[in-house]
């Protein structure tokens, strides 16, 4: 098994290295790619040092089975043909190909089999907020079809990358010293603040992030589900939180929901409000699952159910989800992951 990481120097690229190591992914040879600025850097994986190669339009991907790509939509669009032309499976973490009809959009706990039909040799990793939500929704969908969802997300600084995390830390330091905070990665100061905008606004008043949750959820779940989202940036370093309200075709009791979440793949039920036991990003950062709590009936709709989820968006929302896709391909196809269906 020969694998590559494209964009290894970024936050998600570094997470790929950690996740591949943690899960003992069967990599015999690893190739690291980055921009001209990153080329030449050295990273250690399983006690062996690897030097980053500059990503170029050449035959460097010949013989590579799987490429984990996290270098931005522009890079993915530009280099997709270069990466896949020799049969490499490209698992792309950007938004570039998510809504293409001939590119599967995959969350393994929900629609793993979609990864087998990849005419372009590309599998798209969904947006981090969508991944977290659909893992939880899948559990309820098994009990009763979900007609619509209202969701508010509370998104950590890390969702905007390593430099955004550094900026949040720097803002707190500057403010404590009485200095004006540095504002570069976000529209406003994030420290001691909430920003009700993630990504740019579209004509309908929703942001692109919010519209991703609408469109991606329908594609992943193969469903007519309607999703209305409000995405908020919060001064948390790592791990996103979401408040989710669902309307199902029939009433679903709290106990049914708890049982469904308890049995769901990739979900940890943490729901004991009386003991102040519920998921929080402080304790979920660095963990694999989607944590679910605060489950309750909606007071305004007999078919409504409300719950709270927290998940590490760099891990499950990005690197881990992509590695799980690769693991699924290995399970189904063996080492011949380049085989197209």
KEKE-3310 file (N, C-alpha, C; in steps of 0.2 Angstrom, whole numbers, plus 5000, padded with zeros to 4 digits):
npx = (5004:5003:5003:4998:4999:4992:4995:5001:5007:4997:4984:4974:4982:4992:4984:4980:4993:4993:4981:4983:4993:4988:4978:4984:4985:4987:5000:5013:5022:5024:5021:5023:5016:5017:5015:5026:5032:5031:5038:5052:5052:5052:5044:5040:5035:5029:5042:5050:5058:5051:5052:5044:5038:5036:5021:5017:5013:5016:5022:5022:5012:5011:5009:5004:4992:4982:4977:4977:4969:4971:4971:4965:4951:4954:4967:4964:4955:4963:4973:4967:4966:4980:4983:4974:4976:4984:4977:4976:4966:4958:4955:4946:4947:4942:4930:4928:4923:4911:4898:4897:4889:4895:4904:4906:4900:4904:4901:4907:4899:4886:4884:4893:4895:4893:4906:4911:4907:4914:4917:4927:4938:4938:4934:4923:4926:4914:4908:4914:4904:4893:4896:4897:4883:4876:4880:4874:4860:4858:4855:4843:4835:4834:4824:4813:4808:4816:4810:4812:4825:4832:4846:4859:4875:4890:4905:4922:4938:4947:4942:4944:4957:4975:4981:4971:4968:4979:4978:4967:4972:4982:4974:4968:4979:4984:4973:4972:4983:4980:4981:4976:4967:4974:4966:4963:4960:4947:4931:4928:4934:4937:4939:4932:4919:4906:4903:4891:4893:4900:4910:4905:4891:4876:4864:4852:4853:4858:4874:4888:4892:4881:4873:4880:4877:4864:4863:4873:4869:4857:4862:4871:4862:4853:4840:4825:4826:4824:4835:4838:4850:4860:4876:4888:4903:4913:4923:4931:4944:4945:4935:4918:4901:4884:4867:4853:4837:4825:4811:4801:4793:4784:4780:4794:4800:4810:4816:4817:4825:4837:4840:4842:4853:4863:4865:4871:4883:4899:4894:4893:4884:4880:4871:4865:4858:4854:4865:4873:4880:4885:4890:4904:4915:4927:4931:4930:4938:4951:4945:4937:4923:4906:4898:4883:4870:4858:4845:4829:4811:4803:4795:4786:4781:4774:4780:4793:4810:4824:4842:4859:4875:4893:4908:4925:4931:4942:4947:4936:4928:4936:4950:4950:4937:4940:4951:4944:4935:4945:4949:4937:4937:4948:4943:4933:4938:4951:4969:4968:4964:4963:4955:4941:4923)
npy = (4994:5010:5027:5044:5061:5076:5092:5092:5100:5108:5110:5100:5091:5088:5081:5070:5063:5059:5052:5041:5035:5032:5023:5012:5011:5002:5007:5005:5013:5030:5046:5063:5078:5096:5114:5125:5132:5124:5113:5102:5103:5092:5078:5066:5050:5035:5033:5036:5047:5059:5068:5083:5084:5095:5099:5095:5096:5081:5065:5060:5053:5041:5024:5026:5022:5028:5044:5057:5072:5088:5103:5114:5120:5126:5120:5107:5106:5110:5100:5088:5079:5076:5069:5058:5051:5040:5030:5032:5033:5047:5055:5068:5083:5095:5108:5106:5096:5091:5092:5087:5076:5064:5061:5053:5058:5055:5048:5036:5030:5032:5031:5022:5013:5021:5025:5016:5018:5028:5036:5046:5043:5050:5053:5063:5071:5076:5093:5098:5101:5095:5082:5078:5081:5072:5059:5058:5060:5049:5039:5042:5042:5029:5025:5033:5042:5057:5073:5086:5098:5109:5118:5124:5129:5129:5134:5130:5139:5132:5127:5135:5133:5131:5144:5152:5147:5150:5164:5167:5163:5173:5185:5184:5186:5198:5206:5205:5212:5224:5228:5232:5219:5207:5206:5195:5183:5181:5190:5198:5202:5187:5183:5183:5184:5181:5176:5178:5172:5161:5158:5166:5176:5171:5175:5172:5175:5166:5158:5152:5141:5137:5133:5123:5113:5110:5105:5095:5086:5081:5074:5065:5057:5052:5058:5067:5076:5092:5105:5118:5130:5138:5145:5148:5156:5152:5156:5145:5133:5120:5108:5106:5111:5107:5112:5103:5101:5090:5085:5072:5058:5051:5052:5052:5045:5050:5040:5030:5037:5038:5025:5022:5031:5025:5013:5017:5018:5025:5035:5042:5041:5053:5058:5064:5075:5078:5075:5084:5080:5080:5082:5092:5104:5105:5093:5084:5087:5080:5067:5053:5049:5055:5064:5064:5072:5080:5076:5078:5080:5090:5105:5112:5105:5089:5079:5082:5083:5086:5088:5088:5089:5086:5086:5083:5093:5093:5081:5069:5077:5079:5073:5060:5055:5054:5044:5033:5031:5026:5015:5007:5005:4996:4986:4981:4980:4975:4976:4981:4995:5004:4999:5002:5004)
npz = (5000:4995:4999:4999:5006:5002:5005:5017:5027:5033:5045:5044:5036:5045:5054:5047:5047:5061:5063:5053:5059:5072:5069:5064:5050:5035:5028:5017:5011:5011:5004:5004:5000:4996:4995:4986:4996:5006:5003:5006:5019:5034:5040:5053:5053:5060:5066:5055:5044:5033:5018:5012:4996:4982:4975:4959:4941:4935:4935:4948:4955:4950:4954:4967:4978:4986:4988:5000:5001:5005:5002:4999:4988:4976:4973:4972:4961:4951:4951:4951:4940:4937:4949:4948:4936:4934:4941:4954:4969:4974:4988:4993:5003:5001:4996:4982:4974:4979:4976:4963:4951:4948:4957:4972:4988:5004:5020:5030:5041:5036:5022:5016:5005:4994:4990:4981:4969:4958:4946:4942:4949:4961:4978:4988:5003:5015:5021:5037:5047:5041:5041:5055:5059:5050:5054:5067:5063:5055:5064:5069:5058:5055:5064:5061:5046:5043:5040:5041:5046:5058:5062:5072:5072:5082:5079:5080:5081:5075:5063:5054:5051:5055:5057:5061:5073:5080:5079:5087:5100:5101:5101:5113:5121:5117:5121:5135:5138:5135:5122:5105:5096:5084:5069:5056:5051:5053:5051:5062:5078:5087:5100:5116:5110:5098:5081:5069:5056:5045:5032:5016:5012:5003:4990:4995:5009:5017:5022:5013:5020:5027:5017:5011:5021:5019:5005:5005:5015:5009:4998:5004:5012:5003:5002:5004:5013:5022:5026:5037:5042:5054:5055:5067:5072:5086:5101:5103:5104:5097:5090:5085:5089:5089:5089:5086:5078:5074:5063:5062:5053:5061:5078:5089:5103:5117:5124:5113:5105:5112:5113:5099:5097:5105:5099:5087:5074:5077:5086:5102:5116:5128:5139:5152:5160:5173:5180:5176:5165:5149:5132:5128:5120:5126:5131:5121:5111:5100:5101:5093:5090:5087:5099:5108:5116:5128:5124:5120:5119:5107:5111:5103:5093:5090:5083:5084:5089:5099:5100:5105:5099:5099:5091:5085:5073:5065:5066:5066:5057:5046:5043:5050:5044:5031:5031:5036:5025:5016:5023:5022:5008:5007:5015:5007:4994:4995:4994:4981:4979:4968:4959:4949:4950)
capx = (5000:5007:4998:5001:4996:4993:4994:5003:5009:4991:4981:4971:4987:4995:4980:4981:4998:4992:4976:4985:4997:4984:4973:4988:4983:4993:5004:5020:5026:5021:5023:5021:5016:5015:5016:5033:5034:5032:5043:5058:5050:5053:5040:5041:5029:5031:5049:5054:5057:5049:5053:5039:5039:5032:5015:5018:5010:5020:5020:5024:5007:5011:5010:5001:4985:4977:4980:4972:4971:4968:4975:4960:4947:4958:4972:4960:4952:4969:4978:4964:4968:4987:4983:4971:4977:4987:4973:4976:4960:4959:4950:4947:4944:4939:4923:4928:4919:4906:4891:4897:4885:4899:4909:4902:4901:4904:4902:4906:4894:4880:4883:4900:4895:4894:4913:4913:4905:4918:4920:4933:4943:4938:4929:4923:4924:4909:4910:4914:4898:4888:4898:4895:4876:4873:4881:4868:4854:4857:4852:4835:4832:4832:4818:4807:4811:4817:4807:4816:4830:4834:4852:4863:4882:4895:4911:4928:4942:4951:4938:4947:4964:4980:4983:4965:4969:4985:4975:4963:4977:4985:4969:4967:4985:4984:4967:4974:4989:4977:4982:4971:4968:4975:4960:4965:4957:4940:4928:4928:4937:4933:4940:4926:4914:4903:4902:4886:4895:4905:4910:4902:4884:4874:4859:4846:4854:4862:4881:4889:4893:4874:4870:4883:4874:4857:4864:4877:4865:4852:4866:4874:4857:4849:4834:4822:4826:4825:4839:4839:4856:4863:4882:4891:4910:4914:4930:4933:4950:4944:4928:4912:4895:4878:4860:4849:4830:4822:4804:4801:4786:4780:4783:4800:4801:4816:4819:4818:4831:4843:4842:4845:4860:4867:4867:4873:4890:4902:4891:4894:4878:4882:4865:4863:4858:4853:4872:4877:4884:4883:4896:4907:4921:4933:4933:4929:4944:4955:4942:4935:4916:4901:4895:4876:4867:4853:4840:4822:4805:4802:4788:4782:4779:4773:4785:4800:4815:4830:4848:4865:4881:4899:4913:4931:4930:4948:4947:4930:4926:4941:4955:4947:4932:4944:4954:4938:4933:4950:4948:4931:4939:4952:4939:4929:4942:4958:4974:4967:4959:4962:4950:4935:4917)
capy = (5000:5017:5032:5051:5066:5082:5098:5089:5105:5111:5107:5093:5087:5085:5076:5064:5059:5057:5047:5035:5031:5029:5017:5007:5011:4998:5011:5003:5019:5036:5051:5069:5084:5102:5119:5127:5135:5118:5108:5102:5101:5085:5076:5060:5045:5029:5033:5037:5054:5060:5075:5085:5086:5101:5096:5098:5092:5076:5058:5058:5049:5034:5019:5028:5019:5032:5051:5061:5078:5094:5108:5119:5118:5128:5115:5100:5107:5110:5094:5081:5075:5074:5064:5052:5049:5033:5026:5034:5036:5054:5057:5075:5086:5102:5108:5107:5091:5088:5092:5084:5070:5058:5061:5051:5062:5049:5048:5029:5027:5033:5029:5020:5010:5026:5026:5011:5021:5034:5037:5051:5041:5055:5053:5069:5072:5082:5098:5095:5102:5090:5075:5078:5080:5066:5053:5058:5060:5042:5035:5044:5040:5022:5024:5036:5046:5064:5077:5093:5099:5115:5117:5130:5126:5133:5131:5132:5142:5127:5125:5140:5132:5132:5151:5154:5145:5155:5171:5167:5163:5179:5190:5184:5188:5205:5210:5205:5217:5231:5230:5230:5212:5206:5203:5194:5177:5182:5196:5202:5199:5181:5182:5186:5186:5176:5179:5174:5171:5156:5158:5172:5176:5170:5179:5170:5177:5160:5158:5146:5135:5135:5130:5116:5108:5109:5101:5089:5081:5077:5069:5059:5053:5050:5059:5074:5080:5099:5108:5126:5130:5145:5143:5153:5155:5154:5157:5138:5131:5114:5104:5110:5109:5109:5111:5100:5100:5086:5083:5065:5057:5050:5054:5048:5046:5051:5033:5028:5041:5036:5018:5023:5034:5020:5008:5020:5017:5032:5039:5040:5044:5056:5061:5063:5082:5079:5075:5089:5076:5081:5083:5099:5103:5105:5086:5080:5088:5074:5061:5050:5049:5061:5064:5066:5073:5085:5074:5080:5081:5098:5107:5116:5100:5083:5075:5086:5080:5091:5086:5092:5085:5089:5082:5086:5094:5092:5073:5066:5081:5079:5067:5053:5053:5052:5038:5028:5029:5022:5008:5004:5002:4991:4980:4978:4978:4972:4981:4984:5001:5008:4996:5006:5000)
capz = (5000:4994:5001:4999:5009:4999:5009:5024:5032:5036:5051:5042:5034:5051:5057:5043:5050:5067:5062:5050:5064:5078:5067:5061:5043:5032:5023:5016:5008:5012:5000:5006:4995:4998:4990:4985:5002:5011:5000:5009:5026:5035:5045:5055:5053:5062:5067:5049:5042:5026:5016:5008:4989:4979:4971:4952:4936:4933:4936:4954:4958:4948:4959:4973:4978:4989:4990:5005:4998:5009:5000:4996:4982:4970:4971:4971:4955:4947:4951:4951:4934:4938:4955:4947:4929:4934:4945:4962:4972:4977:4994:4993:5009:5000:4993:4975:4970:4983:4973:4956:4951:4947:4963:4978:4994:5008:5027:5031:5045:5033:5015:5014:4998:4988:4988:4976:4962:4958:4939:4941:4954:4966:4983:4992:5010:5016:5026:5044:5050:5039:5044:5062:5059:5047:5058:5072:5059:5053:5070:5070:5051:5055:5068:5057:5041:5045:5035:5041:5051:5060:5066:5074:5074:5086:5076:5084:5077:5071:5057:5049:5050:5061:5058:5064:5080:5082:5080:5093:5106:5101:5102:5120:5124:5116:5125:5142:5139:5133:5115:5100:5094:5077:5065:5049:5048:5054:5050:5068:5084:5089:5107:5120:5105:5093:5075:5066:5049:5043:5025:5013:5011:4997:4988:4999:5016:5020:5020:5009:5025:5028:5011:5011:5025:5015:4999:5006:5018:5005:4994:5008:5015:4997:5005:5002:5020:5021:5031:5038:5046:5055:5057:5071:5074:5093:5103:5106:5100:5093:5091:5084:5093:5085:5092:5080:5079:5068:5063:5059:5050:5067:5085:5091:5110:5120:5125:5107:5102:5116:5111:5093:5097:5109:5094:5081:5073:5077:5091:5109:5120:5134:5140:5159:5162:5180:5183:5172:5160:5142:5128:5128:5116:5130:5132:5115:5106:5100:5101:5086:5089:5088:5105:5108:5123:5129:5120:5123:5114:5105:5114:5098:5088:5093:5079:5085:5093:5099:5103:5105:5097:5098:5088:5083:5066:5062:5066:5062:5052:5041:5042:5051:5040:5025:5032:5037:5018:5013:5026:5019:5002:5009:5017:5001:4988:4997:4992:4975:4980:4962:4955:4948:4949)
cpx = (5004:5002:5002:4996:4997:4991:4996:5005:5003:4989:4978:4977:4991:4991:4980:4987:4997:4987:4979:4990:4993:4980:4977:4986:4989:4996:5011:5025:5022:5024:5020:5021:5014:5016:5024:5036:5035:5037:5050:5058:5051:5048:5041:5034:5031:5039:5053:5053:5055:5049:5047:5041:5034:5027:5016:5014:5015:5018:5021:5018:5007:5013:5007:4994:4980:4980:4974:4974:4967:4972:4971:4957:4951:4963:4969:4958:4958:4973:4974:4966:4975:4987:4980:4972:4980:4983:4973:4969:4961:4953:4951:4943:4941:4932:4922:4924:4913:4900:4891:4893:4889:4905:4905:4905:4899:4905:4901:4901:4887:4879:4890:4900:4895:4901:4915:4911:4909:4921:4926:4939:4943:4932:4929:4922:4919:4912:4909:4908:4892:4890:4895:4887:4873:4874:4876:4862:4853:4854:4845:4832:4830:4826:4812:4811:4811:4814:4811:4820:4831:4840:4856:4870:4886:4902:4917:4933:4946:4948:4941:4955:4969:4981:4977:4966:4974:4982:4971:4967:4980:4981:4968:4973:4985:4979:4969:4980:4986:4978:4976:4973:4970:4969:4962:4961:4949:4937:4928:4933:4933:4934:4935:4920:4911:4902:4897:4887:4901:4904:4906:4895:4882:4867:4853:4847:4858:4869:4882:4890:4886:4871:4873:4879:4867:4859:4868:4873:4860:4856:4868:4868:4852:4842:4831:4822:4828:4829:4840:4845:4858:4870:4886:4898:4910:4921:4932:4939:4948:4938:4922:4906:4889:4872:4856:4842:4828:4815:4804:4794:4781:4784:4789:4801:4808:4820:4821:4825:4837:4845:4845:4852:4865:4869:4870:4881:4893:4899:4892:4888:4881:4876:4862:4863:4858:4860:4876:4882:4881:4890:4898:4914:4927:4936:4932:4935:4949:4952:4939:4927:4912:4898:4888:4873:4861:4847:4833:4817:4805:4795:4784:4779:4779:4778:4792:4804:4821:4836:4854:4871:4887:4904:4919:4931:4936:4949:4942:4928:4930:4945:4953:4942:4935:4947:4949:4936:4939:4950:4943:4933:4944:4949:4936:4933:4949:4963:4973:4962:4958:4957:4943:4929:4913)
cpy = (5006:5022:5039:5055:5072:5088:5096:5094:5109:5107:5100:5088:5084:5080:5070:5060:5056:5051:5041:5031:5028:5023:5012:5006:5007:5002:5008:5008:5025:5042:5058:5075:5090:5108:5120:5129:5129:5113:5108:5101:5094:5083:5068:5056:5038:5028:5034:5044:5054:5067:5077:5087:5091:5097:5100:5093:5087:5069:5055:5053:5042:5029:5020:5026:5024:5039:5055:5068:5083:5100:5114:5117:5120:5123:5109:5101:5107:5104:5087:5076:5072:5068:5058:5048:5042:5028:5027:5036:5042:5055:5064:5079:5093:5102:5107:5102:5088:5087:5089:5077:5064:5058:5059:5056:5057:5051:5040:5026:5028:5030:5026:5017:5014:5026:5021:5013:5027:5034:5041:5048:5046:5053:5059:5068:5077:5087:5095:5096:5097:5084:5074:5077:5074:5060:5053:5057:5052:5038:5036:5042:5033:5020:5027:5041:5053:5068:5083:5093:5106:5114:5123:5127:5131:5131:5134:5135:5138:5125:5130:5139:5133:5140:5154:5153:5149:5162:5172:5167:5170:5185:5190:5187:5196:5209:5210:5210:5224:5233:5228:5223:5212:5203:5202:5188:5177:5189:5201:5199:5193:5180:5186:5187:5180:5179:5175:5173:5166:5156:5165:5171:5175:5175:5178:5172:5172:5161:5152:5140:5132:5131:5123:5111:5106:5104:5095:5084:5077:5072:5063:5054:5050:5052:5066:5078:5088:5101:5115:5127:5137:5143:5149:5151:5157:5153:5150:5136:5125:5110:5108:5107:5111:5107:5109:5099:5096:5085:5077:5064:5055:5052:5049:5049:5047:5045:5030:5031:5039:5029:5018:5026:5029:5015:5010:5019:5025:5037:5037:5044:5047:5061:5060:5070:5083:5079:5080:5085:5076:5083:5091:5098:5103:5098:5082:5081:5082:5067:5059:5051:5056:5060:5067:5067:5078:5083:5075:5081:5089:5100:5110:5111:5093:5078:5078:5083:5085:5087:5090:5087:5089:5084:5086:5087:5093:5084:5070:5070:5082:5073:5061:5050:5050:5045:5032:5026:5025:5015:5004:5001:4996:4985:4977:4976:4975:4978:4984:4990:5005:5005:5000:5002:5003)
cpz = (5000:4995:5000:5003:5005:5003:5017:5029:5035:5042:5050:5040:5040:5055:5054:5046:5056:5067:5059:5055:5070:5076:5064:5054:5039:5026:5023:5014:5008:5008:5002:5001:4998:4993:4990:4992:5007:5009:5004:5017:5028:5041:5047:5056:5055:5062:5061:5047:5034:5024:5011:5001:4986:4974:4964:4947:4933:4934:4943:4958:4955:4953:4966:4973:4980:4990:4994:5003:5003:5008:4998:4989:4976:4968:4969:4963:4950:4946:4951:4946:4935:4944:4952:4940:4929:4939:4952:4963:4976:4982:4995:4999:5007:4997:4985:4971:4973:4980:4965:4956:4951:4952:4969:4984:5000:5016:5029:5035:5041:5026:5012:5007:4992:4986:4983:4969:4961:4951:4938:4945:4960:4971:4987:4999:5011:5020:5033:5048:5048:5041:5051:5062:5056:5051:5064:5068:5057:5058:5070:5063:5051:5059:5064:5052:5044:5039:5035:5047:5052:5064:5067:5075:5077:5084:5079:5079:5072:5064:5052:5048:5056:5062:5062:5072:5084:5083:5086:5100:5106:5103:5110:5124:5123:5120:5132:5143:5137:5126:5111:5097:5086:5074:5058:5047:5049:5052:5056:5073:5086:5097:5111:5115:5101:5087:5071:5058:5049:5035:5022:5012:5004:4996:4993:5007:5020:5018:5016:5014:5026:5023:5009:5015:5022:5010:5001:5010:5014:5000:4998:5010:5009:5000:5003:5008:5018:5027:5031:5043:5048:5058:5061:5073:5082:5095:5107:5101:5095:5095:5090:5088:5089:5089:5086:5082:5073:5069:5059:5057:5056:5073:5087:5099:5112:5121:5118:5104:5106:5114:5104:5093:5100:5104:5088:5080:5073:5082:5098:5113:5127:5136:5147:5162:5169:5183:5180:5167:5153:5138:5128:5124:5120:5131:5126:5110:5106:5100:5094:5085:5089:5094:5105:5115:5122:5124:5123:5117:5113:5108:5109:5093:5090:5089:5079:5090:5093:5103:5102:5103:5097:5095:5086:5076:5062:5061:5062:5056:5046:5040:5044:5046:5033:5025:5033:5030:5015:5017:5024:5012:5002:5011:5011:4995:4989:4995:4985:4975:4973:4958:4955:4947:4943)
residu = (UNK:UNK:UNK:UNK:UNK:UNK:UNK:UNK:UNK:UNK:UNK:UNK:UNK:UNK:UNK:UNK:UNK:UNK:UNK:UNK:UNK:UNK:UNK:UNK:UNK:UNK:UNK:UNK:UNK:UNK:UNK:UNK:UNK:UNK:UNK:UNK:UNK:UNK:UNK:UNK:UNK:UNK:UNK:UNK:UNK:UNK:UNK:UNK:UNK:UNK:UNK:UNK:UNK:UNK:UNK:UNK:UNK:UNK:UNK:UNK:UNK:UNK:UNK:UNK:UNK:UNK:UNK:UNK:UNK:UNK:UNK:UNK:UNK:UNK:UNK:UNK:UNK:UNK:UNK:UNK:UNK:UNK:UNK:UNK:UNK:UNK:UNK:UNK:UNK:UNK:UNK:UNK:UNK:UNK:UNK:UNK:UNK:UNK:UNK:UNK:UNK:UNK:UNK:UNK:UNK:UNK:UNK:UNK:UNK:UNK:UNK:UNK:UNK:UNK:UNK:UNK:UNK:UNK:UNK:UNK:UNK:UNK:UNK:UNK:UNK:UNK:UNK:UNK:UNK:UNK:UNK:UNK:UNK:UNK:UNK:UNK:UNK:UNK:UNK:UNK:UNK:UNK:UNK:UNK:UNK:UNK:UNK:UNK:UNK:UNK:UNK:UNK:UNK:UNK:UNK:UNK:UNK:UNK:UNK:UNK:UNK:UNK:UNK:UNK:UNK:UNK:UNK:UNK:UNK:UNK:UNK:UNK:UNK:UNK:UNK:UNK:UNK:UNK:UNK:UNK:UNK:UNK:UNK:UNK:UNK:UNK:UNK:UNK:UNK:UNK:UNK:UNK:UNK:UNK:UNK:UNK:UNK:UNK:UNK:UNK:UNK:UNK:UNK:UNK:UNK:UNK:UNK:UNK:UNK:UNK:UNK:UNK:UNK:UNK:UNK:UNK:UNK:UNK:UNK:UNK:UNK:UNK:UNK:UNK:UNK:UNK:UNK:UNK:UNK:UNK:UNK:UNK:UNK:UNK:UNK:UNK:UNK:UNK:UNK:UNK:UNK:UNK:UNK:UNK:UNK:UNK:UNK:UNK:UNK:UNK:UNK:UNK:UNK:UNK:UNK:UNK:UNK:UNK:UNK:UNK:UNK:UNK:UNK:UNK:UNK:UNK:UNK:UNK:UNK:UNK:UNK:UNK:UNK:UNK:UNK:UNK:UNK:UNK:UNK:UNK:UNK:UNK:UNK:UNK:UNK:UNK:UNK:UNK:UNK:UNK:UNK:UNK:UNK:UNK:UNK:UNK:UNK:UNK:UNK:UNK:UNK:UNK:UNK:UNK:UNK:UNK:UNK:UNK:UNK:UNK:UNK:UNK:UNK:UNK:UNK:UNK:UNK:UNK:UNK:UNK:UNK:UNK:UNK:UNK:UNK:UNK:UNK:UNK:UNK:UNK:UNK:UNK:UNK:UNK:UNK:UNK:UNK:UNK:UNK:UNK:UNK)
# end
